[in-house]
Amino acid sequence: MAKMIHTMIRVLDEARSLAFYDTAFGLKTRDRLDFPDFTLIYLANDESSFELELTVNKGRTEPYDLGTGYGHVAVSVDDLAAEHARLTAAGLAPRKIVDFAPAGARIARFFFIADPDGYQIEVLERGGRYL
């Protein structure tokens, strides 16, 4: 059986991205592979072994076009309101909290936040299938 180990995104400003992912989700550098044309930085925290791989293409000056195909990365937290307040206080501008209940019963409670490159991250309250 396959095991999910990481997802990769391309980032323009390494320092800004590292600061965002540390402040927002406590992700720290677990590994760094430096090559002549690019750098791969693997981020994780103690909650999971799953990693976020940041690819920094050296010499790139223009933001990436995320196109229409990118969806989002999701994380789960125990206290959604507290995380929303913390991210707001940190100046990271999370969007409003949504109670998703299309048939009346709540399926999920979440908000989205964008990283410095415009990638969307869904922050879900732990519960149900979102542990």
Secondary structure, 3 states (H helix, E strand, C coil): CCCCCEEEEECCCHHHHHHHHHHHHCCEEEEEEECCCEEEEEEEECCEEEEEEEEEECCCCCCCCCCCCCCCEEEEECCHHHHHHHHHHCCCCCCCCEEECCCCCCCEEEEEEECCCCCEEEEEECECCEC
